[in-house]
């Protein structure tokens, strides 16, 4: 197995569920709440989230040595994050603490159909300037997994450069804030071994309309590329193979929170363990499918002992 460092956000998540007040209208908006009203909630669920802790959980359950690097505060939400990391066997010794703000906190309004609106106070989770890339030299990881870092391009460059100096491979799942710095973002891709983006994000990086066209052009920049398109599946290119994949399964949606994190980290968990590119894509899709069957972004994460079945997958040129 590998040693994998996940860098990014850690948050406390609180899910609020209600069978009638959280319905949506035809325009895709929540029903209006009357100003000053008190709304009775059917259920409440506490969890932890943040792309990096979600990914670290996948790596740990798969059997890798999983290390999380991120920022929290010394408060109840921060303790909840640490408790989950400890329970999952994730190394939290490189967590950074701040007394300037609270641990990141999200309130998730969850509809009966599994869709959600998330209210987030990022707090300490966005304090990426407090993280130290030089720690990678001490950790000596095989892989660095990086999620959205709120457009902090200098810190990203610091981590990617340090990874390159230490012969550490990089998987990158950026967000739109990173993509808005196009020149700096393009420069970072020289140190990326696996790039995961959705279709809209891919269009911000390269020209093109079809999923295959976008993935193909990105593959000219990064050796391994995965471009997702929701219910339409994904197209992925390795150094010598290309695949169009469909849905692993199409179960009733309970909660879509963390599905993207589960896909990306699921791929790397298998890939870093020596699985083929194709088999890694299957585990990624299965992991994401399992997560949406449960409330919270970590409950449904799979282990390396999970028995998988075949899924729609076509080899492309």
Secondary structure, DSSP 4 states (H G I P E B T S, - for coil): --EEEEES--EEEEEEE-SSTT-B-TTS-BPPPPTT--PPPSEEEEEEE-HHHHHHHHHHHHT-EEEEE-EEESSHHHHHHHHHHHHTT-B-TT-EEESSSPPEEEEEEE-TTS-EEEEEE-GGGG-GGG--TTHHHHH--SEEEE---TT-HHHHHHHHHHHHHTT-EEEE---HHHHTSHHHHHHHGGG-SEEEEEHHHHHHHS--SSHHHHHHHHHTTSSEEEEE-GGG-EEEE-SS-EEEE--S--PPPS--TTHHHHHHHHHHHHHHTT--HHHHHHHHHHHHHHHTTSSSSSTT---TT-------EEEE-
